Amino acid sequence: MELNFKTWRNKRRGGDSLAYERHIISNTVRGARRRMERTLRIEHNFAFLTPIPRWREIMATEFEGRKADHEICDLVIPLADKILSPYTFNNRKGMGSQAAINKLIEHINTVTENYTKPARIIKIDFKGYFPNALWSFAEQCICRVIDQSDHEDKPYLKWLTMIAVHCNPAAHCELRTPRHLWHGHIDPEKSILAKPEGVGAAIGRLIWQTSMGLYINDIIVWLTEECGILLVCFVDDIVMVVPEQYHEYVLRLLPELRRRLAERNVHLNERKFYDQPYEHGVEFLGSHIKPYRLHLNNITYGRALNRIHELNGKRYKDIDAMVSSFNSYSGLLKSRTDYTRLISLRDEMAPCWWKWLAWDQQRLCIIYKPQYSIHSRLNQKYHLHLKKLAA
């Protein structure tokens, strides 16, 4: 039952979650029996597209499939964290995008000796990293971690990993976005629905997020420990900081890097290869990094402006969406000390919003006026007399 609650986290309102919960006892017993008899199959998957930050295919699975993912990853993730290179930042607790940006700035500072010596930034990107992943190799990555654990039933966990990884979503998948949008926005090379059986990782599933973090870990270790390169890896982006005198050495390593990656069906995107002096700056995870400066890039800031303009036309009924959207983008701007753009973003809000909201100058965010807070509105709507608990 504890596993059920972990699987429900942030998904309690989903249709499949509600259907499972209506008959929770019988479904839990049936799932346990299928595991004991080794007859569990993950047969209901669904796919949809998301346009933010760019059009991307997301693959999800039924509640029983999510339970399997959590059952495996609750054991694997803590052990994998000890195996993964300290320069790998994807899908790790406390090592998200901001930590990756901070580490890259630290590397630049170290290599250039506080911006006093020349250095190069080499940025490489993988072409179709998730869609071209090999199921068999991803399964091996998870099973190697299971072998290092002290779990009492390793054969069972390996069997469950095989079921989760080889569920072949393309063969039995419900599309929750109109098919014509796939043709208009998703390159077949980047869709697992167009891949043969045995190829393609499902973006959106916990088992795949975990296995793809391990997928090229030994190559990252080779680059950092054997080749002595300072780098940051975030999913399919690798940024290397190279002293000027070792620039040629690193370029000569690229053919060997391509060869090692090709063994896992991973290929470099030649159109996204970047090699410039560090003074020119580098785009990384929605930020533009230059010596002594860190800015939110223009694409992300433009998306923030578009969101504010969209909400300006909706007024009071979307007050909560305005607060959450603005404060989300203001957090990104504050972490990059981009206060000029933050104030400009605030000034784009329609004047009517200030009837219900106020500006918190100390925290540089917007807050509800007391009579319009979520708590006050609930009390008024349902004629309650509840008091907000002290923090």
ZIDAUR-V978373 format. One record per residue. N is the residue number from 1. RES is the residue in three letters. PSI is psi in whole degrees, -180 to 180 (* if undefined). D_FIRST is the distance of its C-alpha to the first C-alpha in Angstrom with 1 decimal. Layout:
BEGIN
<<N RES PSI D_FIRST> <N RES PSI D_FIRST>>
END
This chain:
BEGIN
<<1 MET -35 0.0> <2 GLU -39 3.8> <3 LEU -36 5.3> <4 ASN -46 5.0> <5 PHE -35 6.7> <6 LYS -39 9.0> <7 THR -31 10.0> <8 TRP -19 10.8> <9 ARG 124 13.0> <10 ASN 7 16.6> <11 LYS 20 15.8> <12 ARG -26 14.5> <13 ARG -2 17.8> <14 GLY 148 18.1> <15 GLY -45 19.1> <16 ASP -33 16.6> <17 SER -42 13.7> <18 LEU -40 15.1> <19 ALA -40 15.8> <20 TYR -40 12.2> <21 GLU -27 11.1> <22 ARG -33 14.0> <23 HIS 53 12.8> <24 ILE -40 9.0> <25 ILE -52 9.0> <26 SER -38 11.8> <27 ASN -39 10.7> <28 THR -42 7.5> <29 VAL -43 10.0> <30 ARG -41 12.7> <31 GLY -41 11.3> <32 ALA -40 10.7> <33 ARG -42 14.2> <34 ARG -33 15.7> <35 ARG -44 14.8> <36 MET -39 16.3> <37 GLU -1 19.3> <38 ARG 40 19.7> <39 THR 5 20.1> <40 LEU 134 17.6> <41 ARG 143 19.7> <42 ILE 98 19.3> <43 GLU -5 21.9> <44 HIS 111 21.5> <45 ASN 159 22.6> <46 PHE 150 24.6> <47 ALA 147 27.2> <48 PHE 168 28.9> <49 LEU 146 31.6> <50 THR 135 31.8> <51 PRO -5 35.3> <52 ILE 131 34.5> <53 PRO -19 35.8> <54 ARG 167 37.1> <55 TRP 126 36.3> <56 ARG 146 33.3> <57 GLU 126 31.2> <58 ILE 132 27.4> <59 MET 128 25.2> <60 ALA 172 21.6> <61 THR 170 19.2> <62 GLU 169 16.9> <63 PHE -41 13.2> <64 GLU -35 12.6> <65 GLY -39 15.2> <66 ARG -37 13.7> <67 LYS -42 10.5> <68 ALA -43 13.1> <69 ASP -46 15.1> <70 HIS -38 12.5> <71 GLU -39 11.8> <72 ILE -49 15.6> <73 CYS -23 16.6> <74 ASP -31 14.6> <75 LEU -42 16.9> <76 VAL -42 19.9> <77 ILE -49 20.5> <78 PRO -37 21.3> <79 LEU -39 23.5> <80 ALA -32 25.1> <81 ASP -29 26.1> <82 LYS -23 28.3> <83 ILE -36 29.9> <84 LEU 148 30.6> <85 SER 144 34.0> <86 PRO -7 34.4> <87 TYR 6 36.2> <88 THR 126 33.2> <89 PHE 4 31.4> <90 ASN 139 29.1> <91 ASN 43 25.2> <92 ARG 136 25.4> <93 LYS 128 24.3> <94 GLY 5 27.5> <95 MET 63 29.6> <96 GLY -157 29.8> <97 SER -40 32.9> <98 GLN -37 34.7> <99 ALA -37 34.3> <100 ALA -42 35.8> <101 ILE -44 38.7> <102 ASN -40 39.4> <103 LYS -39 39.5> <104 LEU -42 41.9> <105 ILE -40 44.1> <106 GLU -42 44.1> <107 HIS -44 45.1> <108 ILE -43 47.9> <109 ASN -40 49.1> <110 THR -49 49.1> <111 VAL -38 50.9> <112 THR 0 53.5> <113 GLU 62 54.0> <114 ASN 47 53.3> <115 TYR 37 54.8> <116 THR -11 58.1> <117 LYS 153 58.0> <118 PRO 147 57.5> <119 ALA 163 54.3> <120 ARG 149 52.7> <121 ILE 120 49.4> <122 ILE 119 48.2> <123 LYS 128 45.3> <124 ILE 153 43.9> <125 ASP 143 41.3> <126 PHE 143 39.7> <127 LYS 113 40.3> <128 GLY 51 37.3> <129 TYR -53 35.0> <130 PHE -49 31.7> <131 PRO -22 33.4> <132 ASN 9 35.3> <133 ALA 143 32.7> <134 LEU 126 32.7> <135 TRP -42 29.5> <136 SER -42 30.7> <137 PHE -38 31.5> <138 ALA -40 28.3> <139 GLU -42 26.4> <140 GLN -39 28.8> <141 CYS -45 28.0> <142 ILE -43 24.3> <143 CYS -33 25.1> <144 ARG -37 27.7> <145 VAL -41 25.2> <146 ILE -39 22.8> <147 ASP -30 26.0> <148 GLN -3 26.6> <149 SER 173 23.2> <150 ASP 28 22.6> <151 HIS 142 19.4> <152 GLU -17 19.6> <153 ASP 72 19.3> <154 LYS -40 21.2> <155 PRO -37 22.4> <156 TYR -47 18.9> <157 LEU -36 18.2> <158 LYS -39 21.7> <159 TRP -43 21.2> <160 LEU -36 18.1> <161 THR -44 20.3> <162 MET -43 23.0> <163 ILE -43 21.0> <164 ALA -40 19.9> <165 VAL -38 23.4> <166 HIS 29 25.4> <167 CYS -10 23.8> <168 ASN 67 27.1> <169 PRO -29 26.2> <170 ALA -25 30.0> <171 ALA -25 30.2> <172 HIS 83 27.8> <173 CYS 134 27.4> <174 GLU 124 27.6> <175 LEU 125 29.9> <176 ARG 12 29.1> <177 THR 139 32.3> <178 PRO 138 35.7> <179 ARG -32 37.0> <180 HIS -25 40.3> <181 LEU -30 38.7> <182 TRP -46 37.6> <183 HIS -32 41.3> <184 GLY -24 42.5> <185 HIS -18 40.3> <186 ILE 121 38.5> <187 ASP 132 40.7> <188 PRO -29 39.8> <189 GLU -24 39.8> <190 LYS 13 36.8> <191 SER 128 34.7> <192 ILE -12 32.5> <193 LEU -19 33.2> <194 ALA 6 36.7> <195 LYS 152 35.8> <196 PRO 162 36.2> <197 GLU 134 33.3> <198 GLY -4 32.3> <199 VAL 137 33.1> <200 GLY 118 31.3> <201 ALA 140 28.3> <202 ALA 106 26.1> <203 ILE 127 26.4> <204 GLY -15 23.3> <205 ARG 136 20.7> <206 LEU -40 19.1> <207 ILE -37 20.0> <208 TRP -36 23.6> <209 GLN -37 24.0> <210 THR -47 23.1> <211 SER -34 25.3> <212 MET -21 28.2> <213 GLY -32 28.3> <214 LEU -15 29.0> <215 TYR -44 31.2> <216 ILE 22 34.5> <217 ASN -41 33.7> <218 ASP -27 36.3> <219 ILE -39 38.9> <220 ILE -41 38.2> <221 VAL -42 38.7> <222 TRP -45 41.9> <223 LEU -39 43.2> <224 THR -45 42.5> <225 GLU -40 43.1> <226 GLU -42 45.7> <227 CYS -13 47.5> <228 GLY 31 47.2> <229 ILE 132 46.2> <230 LEU 124 44.5> <231 LEU 170 42.0> <232 VAL 131 38.8> <233 CYS 125 36.4> <234 PHE 102 34.0> <235 VAL -101 32.4> <236 ASP 15 35.6> <237 ASP 129 38.1> <238 ILE 126 40.1> <239 VAL 121 42.7> <240 MET 141 45.1> <241 VAL 115 47.6> <242 VAL 126 50.7> <243 PRO 146 53.9> <244 GLU -38 56.9> <245 GLN -17 58.5> <246 TYR 10 55.4> <247 HIS -48 55.1> <248 GLU -38 56.9> <249 TYR -44 54.9> <250 VAL -40 51.6> <251 LEU -34 53.0> <252 ARG -17 54.0> <253 LEU -18 50.4> <254 LEU -41 49.2> <255 PRO -40 50.3> <256 GLU -37 48.4> <257 LEU -44 45.3> <258 ARG -40 45.7> <259 ARG -45 46.0> <260 ARG -39 42.8> <261 LEU -39 40.8> <262 ALA -28 42.3> <263 GLU -23 40.9> <264 ARG 14 37.4> <265 ASN 31 38.8> <266 VAL 134 38.9> <267 HIS 146 42.1> <268 LEU 144 43.7> <269 ASN 102 44.5> <270 GLU -23 48.2> <271 ARG -10 48.6> <272 LYS 32 46.3> <273 PHE 129 48.0> <274 TYR 130 49.2> <275 ASP 100 51.8> <276 GLN 159 53.6> <277 PRO 148 54.8> <278 TYR -25 52.3> <279 GLU -24 54.6> <280 HIS -15 53.9> <281 GLY 169 50.2> <282 VAL 139 47.2> <283 GLU 126 44.5> <284 PHE 119 41.0> <285 LEU 48 37.7> <286 GLY 8 39.4> <287 SER 155 41.8> <288 HIS 115 45.4> <289 ILE 122 46.2> <290 LYS 165 49.8> <291 PRO 125 51.5> <292 TYR 7 50.8> <293 ARG 144 49.1> <294 LEU 119 45.7> <295 HIS 151 45.4> <296 LEU 133 42.9> <297 ASN 164 44.3> <298 ASN -32 46.1> <299 ILE -47 43.6> <300 THR -41 40.7> <301 TYR -38 43.1> <302 GLY -36 44.4> <303 ARG -36 40.9> <304 ALA -44 40.5> <305 LEU -43 43.9> <306 ASN -38 42.9> <307 ARG -42 39.8> <308 ILE -43 41.8> <309 HIS -37 44.5> <310 GLU -44 42.0> <311 LEU -24 40.5> <312 ASN -26 44.0> <313 GLY 2 44.6> <314 LYS -25 41.7> <315 ARG -146 42.4> <316 TYR -35 40.5> <317 LYS -20 37.8> <318 ASP 32 36.4> <319 ILE -39 36.9> <320 ASP -38 33.3> <321 ALA -38 33.6> <322 MET -45 36.9> <323 VAL -48 35.5> <324 SER -40 32.5> <325 SER -49 34.7> <326 PHE -47 37.6> <327 ASN -26 35.8> <328 SER -48 33.8> <329 TYR -33 37.2> <330 SER -33 38.9> <331 GLY -41 36.4> <332 LEU -42 37.4> <333 LEU -38 41.1> <334 LYS -38 40.9> <335 SER -18 39.3> <336 ARG 13 42.4> <337 THR 39 44.9> <338 ASP 67 46.0> <339 TYR -30 47.0> <340 THR -47 49.8> <341 ARG -32 47.5> <342 LEU -46 45.0> <343 ILE -38 47.8> <344 SER -38 48.9> <345 LEU -40 45.5> <346 ARG -41 45.5> <347 ASP -15 49.0> <348 GLU -13 47.8> <349 MET 139 45.8> <350 ALA 144 47.7> <351 PRO -28 49.5> <352 CYS -25 47.8> <353 TRP -27 44.5> <354 TRP -3 46.1> <355 LYS -27 46.4> <356 TRP -20 42.7> <357 LEU 163 41.9> <358 ALA 159 43.5> <359 TRP 125 44.1> <360 ASP 101 42.8> <361 GLN -31 45.6> <362 GLN -43 44.0> <363 ARG -7 40.7> <364 LEU 55 42.3> <365 CYS 171 39.8> <366 ILE 146 39.8> <367 ILE 162 38.3> <368 TYR 144 38.2> <369 LYS 148 41.1> <370 PRO -41 39.8> <371 GLN -7 40.4> <372 TYR 11 38.5> <373 SER 162 35.3> <374 ILE -43 32.0> <375 HIS -46 31.7> <376 SER -39 35.2> <377 ARG -38 34.8> <378 LEU -42 31.8> <379 ASN -42 33.8> <380 GLN -42 36.7> <381 LYS -42 35.0> <382 TYR 13 33.2> <383 HIS 47 35.9> <384 LEU 168 33.7> <385 HIS 45 35.0> <386 LEU 145 32.1> <387 LYS 141 33.0> <388 LYS 132 31.5> <389 LEU 143 29.9> <390 ALA 146 31.9> <391 ALA * 30.4>>
END
